[in-house]
Each structure stands twice: as structure tokens, then as C-alpha cells.
């Protein structure tokens, strides 16, 4: 499936947008199109996935310049564009949600839990 929509256009930000501008635009759209807020709406779910993909690329300090230079071709499998990342969308959605919850609630989900040892390590 060829991607035709520019990531900046998806998020509604200019190419020169700062990290804060990207984050604000992403949060606003994520809240609007989140599947929990639009149960059963496949179009909203698809749009939510697109904005997640766009944000994962544009918020990454290494991927953004590559996207700016090569566009979607930089991330498609088998592309000859310089330094592609292969396979398309591979962002860790958990990290994106962790950022959102951290900003809203003041604590990271992963850091709020106590670290536990490896199961069975006390038997050695």
C-alpha cells in the first residue's frame, strides 16, 4: 500500500515545526481519533494509526531528517532511498502512550511500578 499523504500534513504542522508543536498536534489528533472514543469507527481507527506512524517518524531525531529528504520511500521495504529503516511502521506505541500519560498524570507508567527481580532468581 503506497502512502500518499505527507506526515506533516497528517499532523497539521509545518515542516519547520518544533518537537513541542509536533507533540501538541499529535496529542490533539490522538484524543480525537482514539478507538476508545470512536468505538466501531474503522475510519477513525485507520486515521489514528496513520497519525501514530507520522508522529513516530517525525518525533525521532534520526528518522525525521531521513523522511524530510526521501519521504515515504525511506521507510518502505526494499527501497533504494538512503538509509531506509525497512518494514514501515515499527514504532513502539507503548512509548507514545507513556509520553501522553506522563504529561497528563506526571508519572511514567513504567516508572510507577516497582522493579522486580527475574522470576526464580532467588533460588540460585
HUWORA-V959509 format. One record per run of one state. SS is the DSSP state (H for helix, E for strand, C for the rest). FROM is the first residue (numbers start at 1). TO is the last residue. Records with the same first field share a line. If there is no record, write none. Layout:
SS->FROM-TO  FROM-TO
//
This chain:
C->1-6  12-18  34-41  59-62  76-92  106-108  113-120  124-124
H->7-11  19-33  42-58  63-75  93-105  109-112  121-123
//
